[in-house]
Amino acid sequence: MTESRQARRADSPQKRQRVVDAVQRMLADGEPITFTTVARTAKVSTWLVYAEGVREHVEAAIRQQEHEPVVARSDGCQASPASLKSDLLMAREEITALRQERD
């Protein structure tokens, strides 16, 4: 086995742990989790976050965030995804009405 291959093999567990640590930190901070943002935060390749044994941590965090309330940053209030969708629908309807009124 070449030296570079041995070095990569020795470095792999550390990189995998950085990914797990990044996911936990992002969850704690309420940062949106995607495979790309985790890779960027952990400073690893996107290939690694999709690798078996790592991908499961990212997927679990994404699922967890889907079921958690979303924090609106402007006023600190919490809103569920359903509530945000409802607000968006009402805003779109209001925009449509305003455009019709304008025209």
C-alpha positions in Angstrom: 0.0 0.0 0.0 1.4 3.4 -0.9 2.0 6.1 1.6 -0.7 8.4 0.3 -3.3 5.6 0.5 -2.3 4.9 4.1 -2.5 8.6 4.9 -6.0 8.8 3.4 -7.1 5.7 5.3 -5.8 7.1 8.6 -7.5 10.5 7.9 -10.9 9.0 7.0 -12.2 8.4 10.6 -11.3 12.0 11.5 -13.2 13.4 8.5 -16.2 11.2 9.2 -16.2 12.4 12.8 -16.0 16.1 11.6 -19.1 15.4 9.5 -21.0 14.0 12.6 -19.8 16.9 14.7 -20.9 19.4 12.1 -24.4 17.9 11.9 -24.8 18.0 15.6 -23.5 21.6 15.8 -25.8 22.7 12.9 -28.8 21.0 14.6 -28.0 22.8 17.9 -27.7 26.2 16.1 -30.8 25.7 14.0 -29.0 25.9 10.7 -30.7 24.3 7.7 -29.1 21.0 7.0 -28.4 19.8 3.5 -25.7 17.5 2.2 -23.9 20.4 0.7 -24.0 22.6 3.8 -22.8 19.8 5.9 -19.9 19.1 3.6 -19.0 22.8 3.5 -19.2 23.1 7.3 -17.2 20.0 8.0 -14.7 21.0 5.2 -14.9 17.6 3.5 -15.9 16.6 0.0 -19.6 16.2 -0.9 -18.7 12.6 -1.8 -17.9 11.8 1.8 -21.3 13.0 3.2 -23.0 10.6 0.8 -20.8 7.7 1.9 -22.3 4.8 3.8 -22.1 5.4 7.6 -22.1 9.1 7.2 -25.1 9.7 4.9 -27.4 8.2 7.6 -26.4 11.0 10.1 -27.2 13.7 7.5 -30.5 12.1 6.5 -31.6 11.7 10.1 -30.8 15.4 10.8 -32.8 16.5 7.7 -35.8 14.4 8.8 -35.5 15.8 12.4 -35.6 19.4 11.0 -38.6 18.7 8.9 -40.6 18.0 12.1 -39.3 20.8 14.2 -40.8 24.3 14.3 -39.1 26.9 12.1 -37.8 30.0 13.9 -38.6 33.2 12.1 -35.5 35.2 12.5 -37.1 38.7 12.3 -39.0 38.5 15.6 -37.9 35.2 17.2 -41.3 33.7 17.0 -41.7 30.0 16.2 -43.9 28.8 13.3 -44.6 25.3 12.1 -44.0 24.5 8.4 -47.8 24.2 7.9 -48.2 27.7 9.3 -45.5 29.1 7.0 -47.1 27.5 4.0 -50.4 29.0 5.0 -48.8 32.5 5.3 -47.2 32.1 1.9 -50.5 31.1 0.3 -52.3 34.1 1.8 -49.5 36.4 0.7 -49.6 35.1 -2.8 -53.4 35.7 -2.9 -52.9 39.2 -1.6 -50.3 39.9 -4.3 -52.7 38.6 -7.0 -55.5 40.8 -5.7 -53.2 43.9 -5.6 -52.0 43.3 -9.1 -55.6 43.0 -10.4 -56.5 46.2 -8.5 -53.5 48.0 -10.0 -54.2 46.8 -13.5 
